[in-house]
Amino acid sequence: MKKTVGIGVQDFEKLRLGNIFYVDKTDFIRQWWESGDDVTLITRPRRFGKTLNISMLEKFFSVQYAERGELFEGLRIWEREKFRKLQGTWPVISLSFANVKERSFSATVQKICQCISDVYNDHRYLLDSDLLSEEEKAFFEDISPAMPEVTATWALHRLSKFLYYYYGKKVLILLDEYDTPMQEAYLHGYWEDLVSFTRSMFNSTFKTNPCLERAMMTGITRVSKESIFSDLNNLEVVTTTSEKYEDCFGFTEEEVFAALEEYGLASRKQQVKSWYDGFTFGRQRDMYNPWSIIHYLDKKQIGTYWANSSSNSLAGKLVQEGSRQIKEDFEELLRGGTLRLEIDEQIVYNQLPVKHNAVWSLLLASGYLKVVGKEFVERTGRWYHTLALTNREVSLMFETMIRDWFAESDGSYNDFIKALLLGDTDAMNDYMNRVALATFSSFDSGTQPSLAEPERFYHGFVLGLMVELADRYILTSSRESGFGRYDVMIEPLNPRQDDGIILEFKVFQPKKETELSDTVAAALKQINEKQYETALTTKGIPRERIRKYGFAFRGKEVMIGEGE
């Protein structure tokens, strides 16, 4: 009988007792234990089984689950006698920061304190023993969501000691989604405060803790050592490019195809592959996101399950507020192209607005990009990675995100595109000014006023054109043609039906120009003098079927003129 397909089951015990579909990842227990590492940080994209694997470790090692070997019977780890004897023999502290998504530093600390308080409540039996001193019992009782920061930073350290007293063995500490508060701190502007608090807590918990046997942390990103791990020289970091544990998170293609056969979907293997394949961990290619596969097994139809499973606000922020270069690079990715660059897997969040490669490093760690090749350059002593969008599901997610950028323009963006295709310049001016007024500030980096840097807007605008016109046109930007580099070229897929279009953007320069119309004239003059139409005419599109438009920007005011 086929097992039940359970959506969102992250508790290992519930999954096993409920006869729910499960891909056996228990060899991860052996690999981690035999590694001998003191503190391990494993980064994987969201919905890749991190929480389930942490739950699995807890149920395997915790003394609270002694004599519960039935949870592992029939699985790979239970085939090894050495590990059958290890089951249920260690005191374990397990907690998660997955739900710490607050908008302020004070609320974040309170939420972390709540997580720690919940763990203490799980071990209140310690208060009934005579092993704790009166001071230690008083400390225990003072643990609450409202405890002072200094108490919170020492709480896990001291709980480790209390458990050591009780069991006579050092503890295992499991921390899931350690970096969720970090991402929220970056998004909401309290990064530096949280870094200081987290560094103190991690130092006392994972570095200066004599009662710690081993620890495991999971997250999406590897936050830079200088930020919160500066004191942890005992930390083993395993990222998406590491070979260690490369098949322990996510489903391999063999596992996915076996599941499709089990559920009578063998004929759909290639469809599933075209949508959901593409993740790469270490040398292990053709990895699949479990969330999408489980939903597919349940619903038996294609959908953007992983992409829509939680907020993509950070990814959207990085691209939307990114520089002209980031938007141009992203345009290349959406077209199915690749980027070749040096990747630094240590994420420094406060460098994201200014460090170009940091953006792509974070998108790679988050699962939106995949490594399709890498090369070591002897001369520089550096590795360079070639990146692409992970798969069709991710590509569709970004297309939807780009459309949402213009949602607040109240339909004017779509009206502008219709006017552009019809060649109605008056309507284009009307609609474009509404679009700019409604969305201009959305493309601001926050460090420079939008009025001073319209490039962030119009290159986001170009991405929008690219998505909306994909069924009828090929859109390119900043490419060479004639004697220069045009801003935007819109090439019709069917030249007999549609015109070719060239767009040139210019910012009003008060020292050179009197009216915005002068800026439009300068843009049109540049199109003609640089002979930008060459790229279209060489493809057989007659000059009379090529339309040219100059866009002039003055703050949020836009003027569009058509040239000959």
Secondary structure, 3 states (H helix, E strand, C coil): CCCECCCCCCCHHHHHHCCECCCCCCHHHHHHHHHCCCEEEEECCCCCCHHHHHHHHHHHHEHHHCCCHHHCCCCHHHHCHHHHCCCCCECEEEEECCCCCCCCHHHHHHHHHHHHHHHHHHCHHHHHCCCCCHHHHHHHHHCCCCCCHHHHHHHHHHHHHHHHHHHCCCEEEEEECCCHHHHHHHHHCCHHHHHHHHHHHHHHHHHCCCCEEEEEEEECCEECHHHHCCCCCCEEEECCCCCCCCCCCCEEHHHHHHHHHHCCCHHHHHHHHHHHCCEEECCEEEEECHHHHHHHHHHCCCCCCCCCCCCCHHHHHHHHCCCHHHHHHHHHHHCCCCEEECCCCEECHHHCCCCHHHHHHHHHHCCCEEEEEEEEECCCCEEEEEEEECCHHHHHHHHHHHHHHCHHHCCHHHHHHHHHHHCCHHHHHHHHHHHHHHHHHHHCCCCCCHHHCCHHHHHHHHHHHHHHCCCCEEEEECCEECCEECCEEEEECCCCCCCEEEEEEEECCCCCCCCHHHHHHHHHHHHHHCCCCHHHHCCCCCHHHEEEEEEEEECCEEEEEEEC
